[in-house]
């Protein structure tokens, strides 16, 4: 039967290749979209419960006064704090954009143990004012090594005459958790502060403060105390857990899981209809073959299974290629989209769901043509041939 199936599929090679190609694209898209969602969810689940994020109650894009930091540190139960300020620069050309943050280097390394220094040293990062630490994926993308000097054009904080900021690569890190991506650069707050103050004539403010909860302290109580501390301004704040902060960041691009479900469902239905149409055409073209098979003793059940297996073969091969492409490309996609999807990966569960859908699609697409072929009467088919 398998030989007969392959012969019939190769009867119209262009149609078969186009159908398998559409299945490949559809199942690759399904794997990619679901992997994006599972990656975001993994980042939320892996969030450190000891870290709390303090942002403006108005918007994440509204900065906070620098004077807030010592007041937050004075709250009972706060072990330490770290400033994060989005820099928004690019390397040589605007399309070479990646995340950069000015921060407190000692606090950064203390509060993010998942930042494993792979090359260079933490000491070099801490000791040099213009030094920076960069992620492995970022270093690989641009070919940067420890000791290199990186010119970054400040889009939000430009230098006079468009001159770039210059940073020295002191270390390269590799994240050990999905809460941190490897396409980010961190540099000294002091260097940023002094430079901006000298250029603009006034000191910069802070994007967010990250605080670490002391052992035994109640995070909920601390969040309430910090919010109450600045209730009357000058800038009200909203303190959240790291998991909730990540969730809010994801929600900025809308309801991602629902959007993915809608797109995936639409793709599945569209491709299912295309495969059904392909199988109906194949069934009409194979009417003569059905008559011959039945005259040779093939039962209705055997003919039914023949067309069902033919549809199943088409969907499993096309879907399998799409799943394989998604698995093979996950490293490249992870490097390209690490800033938005840290730790991007196609989980085995995603591949298993896609494989199950490929089988289900094959069965559904072959059901109608298989039923029609099984109901054909041998004498009617042979009379039509004559």
N, C-alpha and C positions, 0 to 999 in steps of 0.2 A: 504493500500500500504506500509506503514512504516514497518508493521510486516513482510511482504514479503521481503522487502529490507534487514532487519536485518537477516532474515533466510538465504538469499542467501550469505550475507557477511560472516556469520558464517559457511557456508558450507566448506570454506577453511580458518580456523582461522589463521593458520600460515602466509598465504599469505596476509591476511587482516592486521594482526598485523605488519608485516614487511613493508607493504606499508604505514600504518599510522606512523610507526616509522621513515621511511625516510622522510615523510612530516613534522613530528615533528622537526627533525634535520634541515631540509631545512628552515623552517620558523623561528626557533630559530636563525639560522645563519643570515638570512635576517634582523631580528629585531636587533640582536647584531651589525652587521656591520653598519646599518643605524644609530643606536644610537651612535656609535663611531663617525660618521661624524657629527651628530647634536650636540653632546657634544663639539666637537672641534669648530664648528661654533658658539655655544653659548658662549664659552670662548672668541672668537674674538669679538663678538658683545657686550659682557659685559665689554670689556676693558675700563679702565679709560682714558678719553681723556686728563686729566691733567698730566699723567705720560708719559715721553719720555725715551727711552732706548738707551744708548750709548754703542756700541760694536766696536770691531776691524773691519775695513773695509775688512780685509783679511778673517777672519773666526771667528765664535763664540768661537772657541777653542784657539784663540790667546788672551793672557791677555794684559791689558793696564797698563801703569805706574800709580802708586799711586799719583804722582804729578799732574795728570790731574784733580783731584777732585776740588781743590781750583780754578783752572782756569775755570772750567765749572760753578762753583757757582758764579764767577764774571761776567758771561754773563748776560746782562740786560734781565730781565723777568724770571730768574730762582729763584725759592723760596728756594729750598733746594735740596740736593742730597743724595743718599744712595748707598753704595757699596754692590755688590753681588759677592761672590766668591764661586764657586762650590767646595765642599770639597771631594766628591767621596769616602766616607768611608762605612763600613758595621758593623753590630752588630754581633759579635762573629764568624759567618760564612759568606763567600762571597755571599751565596745565600740570606742572610738577608740584601739586599741592598735597600736603599731608599735615597731620596734627602736630602742633608744637605747644608746649605749656611752660610758662615760667612758674617755678615752684621753690619750696624750701628744700634744698638737696638732702640735708641730714634727715629731715622728717619724712621725705619721700621714701628713702631707703629703709627707714625704721617701720613705717606704716604699711608698706607694700612688700612683704616678704616674698610674694610671688614673682618679684622682679629679680631674676637670677642673673648676676653679672657673668657673662660667658667669656668676654674678651676685655682687656684693659683692667682697670681696677676702680673700686669705689673711692679709694683714697685720692686718686687723680681727679675724679669728678668733684669731690668735695673741696679740694685744695685750689683749683684753678678757677678764677672768676668767669672766664669766657667759655668754660668747658660745658659739654652736654653729654647725655647718655641717650643712645638711640636703640630702637628695636632691631632684632636680627633681620626681619623681613625688609625693613627700610634700608638697612646697610646692604643687603643683597641686591635690592632693586637698583640702587644708584652706585654700587661698587665702592661704598665707603668703608674705611678701616680705621682702627684706633690710630690717632695721631693726625688724621686728615683735618683740614680746615674747610668748613662748610659755609658758603655765602647764602644767606637767606634774605630775600627781599620782603620787608615788612609791609603787607597790604593794609593792616589796621594801624600799625605803628611805624610809619615810614621814616627813614633818615633823610636829612637834608640832601637835595640833589639826587634822590633816588638811590643813594649808596646802600649796599646790602649790609645787614648785620653779619658778623663773622663769629662762628662758633667752632670750638676745637673738640673733636670726638675723643672723649676720655675713656668711654666704656661702651660696650654693646651688651644689651640684655636679652634674655630669652624668657618669656612668661611661662609660669608653671600652672596657671589657672586661666579660665576663659574670661575673667574679669578684666584682664589687661591684654591689649593687642600688641603686636610687635612692629607696628608701623608708625610709632610715635617718637617724638623727640622731647626730652625734658632738659631745661637749662636753669641757671641761677636767677632767682627773683631779684637779688641785689643788683646784678648786672642790668637786668631789665628795668628796675626801678630808677637807678641812677641815670641810665641812658635816656629814658622817656622824660624824666624830670628836666634833664639838661636840654632836650630838644623842644619840649612843649611848654616848659616853664612852670609846670605843675606836676605833682606826683600822680602816678596811675592808681586806679582802684583795683579791686580783686574780683575775679569772676565768681569763684566759690571757695568756701573754706571747708576742708575735710577734717573732722575731729575723730579722735580715737577714744573709745569708751574705756575707762579704767576697769580693772578686774573687779567684779562684784557689783559694779554700778548698774543702774537700771536705764537702758537706752530710752525708753518711753518718757521717763521723768526728765532726762537730760534734754530731749527734743522740746518738751514743753517749756523748760526753763530758758532755753536759748531763744525760742520764739517770743516768749514773754519779755525777755530782756530788751528787745528792739521793737516792741509793739507800737511805741510812739515815734518811731523813726530814729534818725532821718530816712532810713531805708528799712522797711519791714522785711523779715526773713521767713523762710520756710525750711524747716529742718526735717530731713527724711532719712530713712535707712538707705544703705547703698543699693539694696534690691529695689526699693521703691523709686530711687533716683534713676536707676537703669530703666525701669518700667516707664517712667515719665518720658525719658529720652526717646524710647522706642515709640511711644504714643505720639510724638511730634510728627511722625510720618504716617499717622493714621492707625486704624485697626488692621495691623499687618496680618494676623492669622485669618481674619475674615476675608480680607482682600485675596490672600493666597488661596483660600478655599473656593472663592468665586471664580478666580482665574483657572485654578486646577479643574474645577467642575466643568467650566465652559470648554476647556481644552479636551477633556475626556469625552464629552458628548459630541463635539465636533469631529474628533478622530474616529469615534465609534461609528458615526453616520458614514464617514468616508470608507471605513473598512467594510461596513454592511453593503454599501454600494458596490465595492470591489468584489465582494463575494457573490452578490446577486448577478453581476455581469459574468463572473466565472461560472456560476451555475447554469446560466442560459447557454453559454458557449459549450458546456460539457454535457448538454442534454443527450447528444448522440452517444457519448461515453457511458452515460447512465443506463441507456437502453441496452448497450452491449454487455455491460457488467451484469445487469439483471438477467439477460438472456443466458449468461454463463452460470447463473445460480446464485449471484449475490442477493442477499435478502434486503428488505427495506431498511432494517437496522444497520446492516453493513454499509449501505449507501449513506445513511444518516451520519454514521461515525466518520465515514470518509470525508464528507464536506466539513464536518465539525473539526476534525484534525487538521484539515487544510487551513481553515481560518485560525485555529490555535497556533499552528506552525508560523503563519505570517505574523501574528501579533507577538508571539514569544520571541521570535528572532528580532523584529523591529524594536520591541520594548526592551529586550535584553541589550541591544546595542546602545540604546539611549541611557540605560542604567550604567553600563560599562563606561560610557563617555563621561557621565556625571562623576563616577568614582575616580577615573583617571585625571580629570581636570580639577579635582577639589584642591590640590596643592596650589595650582596656579590661581584659582579663584580666591583661595584663602589669602594669598600674598597680595592680590590686587585689591581686595575689599576688607582687609584686616581692620581698617579704621572704623568701618561701619558694622562689620560682623567678625569681632575677634574670635579666633578659634574656629572659623568656618570649617565644617566637615560634613560629609554625607554619612549619616549613621547607618549601621546595619539594619535597623528597624525601618528606615526610609527606603533602602534598597528592597527590603522584604515586602513592604507595602506596594511599591511600584511593581514588583514581580507578580504579586497577587492580582493587581489591577490589569496587568498584561494578560494573565490567564483568563480573568473574568471577561475582559474585552473580547478575547478570542472566542470564548464560548457564546457570548451574547451576539457577536457579529455573525457567527456561523449558524446560529440557531434557525433563523428564518430560511436561508437558502438550503440548509440541510433538510429541513422539514419538507420544503417544496420538492426537492429532488427525491426524497424517500417516497413521496406520494405519487410520483410518476408511474404510469402503467407501461410495462414493456411493449405491449402491442401498439399503444398510442405513439410511443417514441419511434418504433421501427416503421410504422405507417407514415409518420411525418417525414422520416428520412427518405422513404421511397417517393 
